[in-house]
């Protein structure tokens, strides 16, 4: 594939630019292509961190996906919906989505490989079937692709902001007004690299809508909808408003007694890849979050 960078790409890293054009690939996979010399800028190999000027000719030679390496584990898995293309899982808080450095097992992917004979290989050997992600301590509904064609179809829906994603969140303080939209770019925090930030004027565009469901003395219970899916997006945007997600100490909230922060992916709606039929899947609020709300009454 060959394309010419435009003014819209100017100032963007090469790997992030490719992510916009190859949404079905993971950023780490694209970085592997760049490192292997499969991506050339004006005919020459480049680095993932190369900053585009908006005039370059970029050539991409995709690599075949490597064989799956994540191992199957007999772990409990709550299936909310499944068909020949898609599985919707109710991910518990505390379970990482896929293996990573220092975390080879105990993840959702390890459980998926035990329960399903075939999964999409588009996202690489350690992330079979994974089209999108939830933070480790965020619970709720997550879609999994059972084959590559379904994965690409779902990825296009996510990239085109056609997937409805609804979260439930409890935040510190009395958020005002009762409904609002947060439009702030999200970037890596230059001081604390484990965090993201919305306090810079650079980063990736992000949109978060919220609506108050109930007010408590020191907290507000929200319905949150996101059109984009940036890292830690809801947590970052709500913290930017001065109302961090309850229990989310990384973004300035007080410690909680429930072993997690209060953020739950409640509903997701998408087009079924083969039929185009609209499918909506909901994950009920976990028992520990129900107890948290009850304790505020």
C-alpha positions as CSV (number, residue, x, y, z in Angstrom):
1,X,0.0,0.0,0.0
2,X,1.2,3.5,-0.9
3,X,-0.3,6.8,0.3
4,X,0.8,10.4,0.4
5,X,0.6,12.2,3.8
6,X,-1.6,15.2,3.9
7,X,-1.8,18.4,5.9
8,X,-4.0,16.5,8.4
9,X,-1.1,14.1,9.1
10,X,1.4,16.9,9.7
11,X,2.9,16.8,13.2
12,X,1.7,13.2,13.8
13,X,4.0,10.3,14.6
14,X,4.4,7.8,11.8
15,X,3.0,4.9,13.9
16,X,-0.1,6.9,14.9
17,X,-0.7,7.9,11.3
18,X,-0.6,4.2,10.3
19,X,-2.9,3.3,13.1
20,X,-5.5,5.6,11.5
21,X,-5.1,3.9,8.2
22,X,-4.9,0.3,9.5
23,X,-7.4,0.4,12.4
24,X,-7.6,-3.4,12.4
25,X,-3.9,-3.6,13.4
26,X,-2.5,-2.9,16.9
27,X,0.0,-0.1,17.4
28,X,2.6,-2.6,18.5
29,X,2.1,-4.6,15.3
30,X,2.6,-1.5,13.2
31,X,5.7,-0.6,15.2
32,X,7.0,-4.1,14.4
33,X,6.5,-3.4,10.7
34,X,8.3,-0.1,10.9
35,X,11.3,-1.7,12.8
36,X,11.5,-4.5,10.2
37,X,11.8,-1.9,7.4
38,X,8.3,-2.7,6.0
39,X,7.4,0.9,6.2
40,X,9.3,3.4,4.0
41,X,9.0,7.2,4.0
42,X,10.1,8.8,0.7
43,X,11.8,5.5,-0.1
44,X,13.8,5.1,3.1
45,X,13.2,3.2,6.3
46,X,12.1,5.3,9.2
47,X,11.4,5.2,12.9
48,X,8.0,4.9,14.6
49,X,8.6,8.3,16.2
50,X,9.2,10.1,12.9
51,X,7.1,13.3,12.8
52,X,5.3,13.7,9.5
53,X,5.4,17.0,7.6
54,X,2.4,16.2,5.5
55,X,4.0,15.8,2.1
56,X,5.7,12.4,2.4
57,X,5.0,9.3,0.3
58,X,4.6,6.3,2.6
59,X,5.0,2.7,1.4
60,X,3.7,-0.1,3.6
61,X,4.4,-3.8,3.1
62,X,2.1,-5.6,5.6
63,X,3.5,-8.7,7.3
64,X,1.6,-11.9,7.7
65,X,0.4,-12.4,11.3
66,X,2.6,-14.7,13.4
67,X,1.1,-17.8,15.0
68,X,-0.8,-17.4,18.2
69,X,1.5,-17.7,21.3
70,X,-0.9,-16.9,24.1
71,X,-1.8,-20.2,25.9
72,X,-5.2,-21.5,26.8
73,X,-6.3,-21.5,30.4
74,X,-9.4,-22.9,32.0
75,X,-10.7,-19.7,33.5
76,X,-14.3,-18.7,34.1
77,X,-15.9,-16.6,31.3
78,X,-19.3,-15.0,31.3
79,X,-20.7,-14.9,27.8
80,X,-23.4,-12.3,27.3
81,X,-23.9,-12.9,23.5
82,X,-22.4,-15.1,20.8
83,X,-22.9,-15.9,17.1
84,X,-20.6,-17.2,14.4
85,X,-18.8,-13.8,14.0
86,X,-18.8,-12.2,17.5
87,X,-18.7,-13.0,21.2
88,X,-19.6,-10.4,23.9
89,X,-17.9,-11.1,27.2
90,X,-18.7,-9.6,30.6
91,X,-15.1,-8.9,31.7
92,X,-14.6,-8.7,35.5
93,X,-12.6,-6.0,37.2
94,X,-9.1,-7.1,37.9
95,X,-8.7,-9.2,34.7
96,X,-6.3,-7.8,32.0
97,X,-7.6,-8.2,28.5
98,X,-4.4,-9.7,27.0
99,X,-1.0,-10.9,28.1
100,X,1.8,-8.4,28.4
101,X,5.2,-7.8,29.9
102,X,5.4,-9.7,33.1
103,X,1.8,-11.0,32.7
104,X,1.7,-14.1,30.5
105,X,-1.4,-15.7,32.0
106,X,-4.6,-15.1,33.8
107,X,-6.0,-12.7,31.1
108,X,-9.2,-12.7,29.1
109,X,-7.3,-13.9,26.1
110,X,-6.1,-17.0,27.9
111,X,-9.7,-17.7,28.9
112,X,-10.9,-17.1,25.4
113,X,-8.4,-19.6,23.9
114,X,-9.7,-22.3,26.2
115,X,-13.4,-21.7,25.4
116,X,-13.2,-21.0,21.6
117,X,-11.4,-23.1,18.9
118,X,-10.9,-20.2,16.6
119,X,-10.4,-16.4,17.0
120,X,-9.3,-13.6,14.8
121,X,-5.5,-13.3,14.3
122,X,-5.7,-9.6,13.1
123,X,-4.5,-8.2,16.4
124,X,-1.4,-10.4,16.7
125,X,-0.2,-13.5,18.6
126,X,-0.9,-12.2,22.1
127,X,-4.3,-10.6,21.3
128,X,-6.4,-13.1,19.3
129,X,-9.9,-11.9,18.8
130,X,-9.4,-8.5,20.6
131,X,-11.0,-5.6,18.7
132,X,-11.0,-3.1,21.5
133,X,-10.0,-3.1,25.2
134,X,-11.1,-2.2,28.7
135,X,-8.7,-1.1,31.4
136,X,-7.8,-3.9,33.8
137,X,-9.9,-2.5,36.7
138,X,-12.9,-1.6,34.4
139,X,-15.6,-4.2,34.2
140,X,-18.2,-4.8,31.6
141,X,-19.1,-5.8,28.1
142,X,-16.3,-6.3,25.5
143,X,-16.6,-7.6,21.9
144,X,-14.4,-10.4,20.6
145,X,-14.0,-11.3,16.9
146,X,-14.2,-15.0,16.0
147,X,-12.4,-14.6,12.6
148,X,-10.5,-12.0,10.6
149,X,-13.3,-10.8,8.4
150,X,-15.5,-10.1,11.4
151,X,-12.6,-8.4,13.1
152,X,-12.1,-6.0,10.2
153,X,-15.8,-5.3,10.0
154,X,-16.0,-4.4,13.7
155,X,-12.8,-2.4,13.5
156,X,-14.3,-0.2,10.7
157,X,-17.3,0.4,12.9
158,X,-15.1,1.4,15.8
159,X,-13.0,3.7,13.6
160,X,-16.1,5.2,12.1
161,X,-17.6,5.8,15.5
162,X,-20.6,3.7,14.6
163,X,-20.4,1.6,17.8
164,X,-22.5,2.8,20.7
165,X,-20.5,2.5,24.0
166,X,-22.3,3.4,27.3
167,X,-20.6,3.3,30.7
168,X,-21.7,3.8,34.2
169,X,-19.4,5.8,36.5
170,X,-19.5,7.2,40.0
171,X,-17.4,10.4,40.4
172,X,-16.3,12.4,43.3
173,X,-18.2,15.7,44.0
174,X,-21.2,17.3,42.5
175,X,-20.6,17.6,38.7
176,X,-22.4,20.5,37.0
177,X,-24.3,20.9,34.8
178,X,-26.5,17.8,34.7
179,X,-25.3,16.9,31.3
180,X,-22.3,17.9,29.2
181,X,-19.7,17.1,26.6
182,X,-15.9,17.0,27.2
183,X,-13.8,17.7,24.1
184,X,-10.2,17.6,25.0
185,X,-7.2,15.9,23.2
186,X,-5.6,13.2,25.3
187,X,-1.8,12.6,25.4
188,X,0.7,10.8,27.5
189,X,1.4,12.7,30.7
190,X,5.0,14.0,30.3
191,X,5.7,13.8,34.1
192,X,3.9,10.6,35.1
193,X,4.2,8.3,32.1
194,X,1.8,5.7,33.5
195,X,-1.0,8.3,33.2
196,X,-2.6,10.2,30.3
197,X,-3.6,13.8,30.4
198,X,-6.2,16.2,28.9
199,X,-4.3,19.3,30.2
200,X,-2.2,19.8,27.1
201,X,-3.3,21.2,23.8
202,X,-1.7,18.3,21.9
203,X,-2.7,14.7,21.6
204,X,-5.4,12.6,20.0
205,X,-8.9,14.1,19.7
206,X,-11.4,12.6,22.2
207,X,-15.1,13.2,22.9
208,X,-17.0,12.2,26.1
209,X,-20.6,12.9,26.8
210,X,-22.1,12.5,30.3
211,X,-25.5,12.6,31.9
212,X,-26.3,12.7,35.7
213,X,-28.4,9.7,36.8
214,X,-28.3,10.3,40.5
215,X,-26.7,12.7,43.0
216,X,-25.4,11.7,46.4
217,X,-23.9,13.9,49.1
218,X,-20.3,13.5,48.0
219,X,-20.6,11.7,44.7
220,X,-22.5,11.8,41.4
221,X,-23.6,8.7,39.4
222,X,-23.3,9.2,35.7
223,X,-24.1,7.6,32.4
224,X,-21.1,8.2,30.1
225,X,-21.0,7.8,26.3
226,X,-17.8,7.9,24.2
227,X,-17.4,8.3,20.5
228,X,-13.6,7.8,20.6
229,X,-11.7,5.1,22.5
230,X,-8.5,6.7,23.8
231,X,-6.5,5.2,26.5
232,X,-8.1,6.0,29.9
233,X,-10.4,8.4,28.1
234,X,-13.3,8.5,30.6
235,X,-11.0,8.6,33.6
236,X,-8.9,11.4,32.1
237,X,-11.8,13.6,31.0
238,X,-13.7,13.3,34.2
239,X,-10.5,14.0,36.2
240,X,-10.0,17.1,33.9
241,X,-13.3,18.4,35.1
242,X,-12.2,18.0,38.7
243,X,-14.4,14.9,39.3
244,X,-12.2,11.8,39.1
245,X,-13.9,8.4,39.0
246,X,-14.5,7.2,42.5
247,X,-11.6,5.1,43.8
248,X,-9.3,5.9,40.8
249,X,-6.2,6.9,42.7
250,X,-4.1,7.2,39.6
251,X,-6.2,10.3,38.6
252,X,-6.5,11.8,42.0
253,X,-9.5,10.1,43.6
254,X,-9.5,9.1,47.3
255,X,-8.9,5.4,48.1
256,X,-12.1,3.3,48.2
257,X,-13.0,0.2,50.2
258,X,-14.2,-1.9,47.3
259,X,-10.9,-3.0,45.7
260,X,-11.4,-1.2,42.4
261,X,-12.6,2.1,40.9
262,X,-16.2,2.7,39.9
263,X,-16.3,2.4,36.1
264,X,-18.4,-0.2,34.2
265,X,-18.9,-0.7,30.5
266,X,-22.7,-1.2,30.7
267,X,-23.8,-1.4,27.0
268,X,-22.4,-1.8,23.6
269,X,-24.4,-1.7,20.3
270,X,-23.0,-2.6,16.9
271,X,-23.9,-4.0,13.4
272,X,-23.6,-7.8,13.2
273,X,-20.8,-8.3,10.6
274,X,-22.6,-10.8,8.4
275,X,-26.2,-9.6,8.5
276,X,-25.8,-5.9,9.3
277,X,-28.5,-6.3,12.0
278,X,-28.1,-4.0,15.0
279,X,-27.1,-5.9,18.1
280,X,-27.2,-4.4,21.6
281,X,-25.6,-6.1,24.6
282,X,-25.7,-5.1,28.2
283,X,-23.7,-6.1,31.2
284,X,-25.4,-5.7,34.6
285,X,-23.7,-3.6,37.3
286,X,-21.4,-6.0,39.3
287,X,-22.4,-6.8,42.8
288,X,-19.6,-4.9,44.4
289,X,-20.7,-1.7,42.6
290,X,-24.3,-2.2,43.6
291,X,-23.1,-2.5,47.2
292,X,-21.1,0.7,46.7
293,X,-24.2,2.6,45.6
294,X,-26.4,1.1,48.3
295,X,-23.9,2.3,50.9
296,X,-24.3,5.9,49.7
297,X,-28.1,6.0,50.4
